């Protein structure tokens, strides 16, 4: 009997250790995911545009296809790559983070420039004028969304990896997997709610049993366009803030600390000027300065991206498509 009790005690101890490990993994995944907020908000803000022009019946299936592609990006491609990077080239994490941060700055600055200098290229007009097979168009939209997700997912997984404290490869793998799956569910669950909100509001407005329900439905329908615009603005601001802060911090890690020190000193001075809300003012001032730096860096990168990276990316993707057609 004592032997059985000892065995049960050992089992209980192992269960406690396992539960503690799960708690550690989940806690670390949530903490690390919070650092990727800029990319998360942008992902949620960008994805609904890929559903524009499709019937309501196809919206959720398209979101599900993009969700599956995002999970493949994070768990099958990027997670093993992150583990290899952490094991064999940990020194490359900071430079890669800076590259990702610079990309966020470029994307955010391009959106800011587009607000002040909107343009409609001939390709967009031609695409709008020429009808396409709905299935082919859906496939192209899904592929485009998954490619965009891959870039944002790479940045998210690198940020998460950088936030994981030194540990075993299994803990890193579990944390990355938990963060990747959780982020994907959060982002695309939110996207599904956003794209169906107007339909739900219309259903409530037309078929609600109570006047309050119908009023809420009408408010949802009227408010969705403004909400989507606000989400885009918040996503752009978050991209610039997160991208700028990543690059500034990366420069400090690499030994170029002048800019980071000046931003910190100015933020502290701003906080001291408002002692009633010192912490909040200091944080806002630092985030604002990181964002301004992000805008400046992104504007500098726009001509380089259009002259070098965009043609290179088109060449690579067109080469892949031509190979796929030849194999078919």
Secondary structure, DSSP 4 states (H G I P E B T S, - for coil): -HHHHHHHHHHHHHHHHHHHHHHHHHHHHHHHHHTTHHHHHHHHHHHGGGGTTS-HHHHHHHHHHHHHHHHIIIIIIIHHHHHHHHHH-TTHHHHHHHHHHHHHHHHHHHHHHHHHS----HHHHHHHHS---HHHHHHHHHHHHHHHHHHHHHHHHHHHHHHSPS--HHHHHHHHHHHHHHHHHHHHHHHHHHHHHHHHHHHHHHH-SSHHHHHHHHHHHHHHHHHHHHHHHHHHHHHHHHHHHHHHHHHHHTT--HHHHHHHHHHHHHHHHTGGGHHHHHHHHHHHHHHHHHHHHHHHHHHHIIIIIHHHHHHHHHHHHHHHHHH-
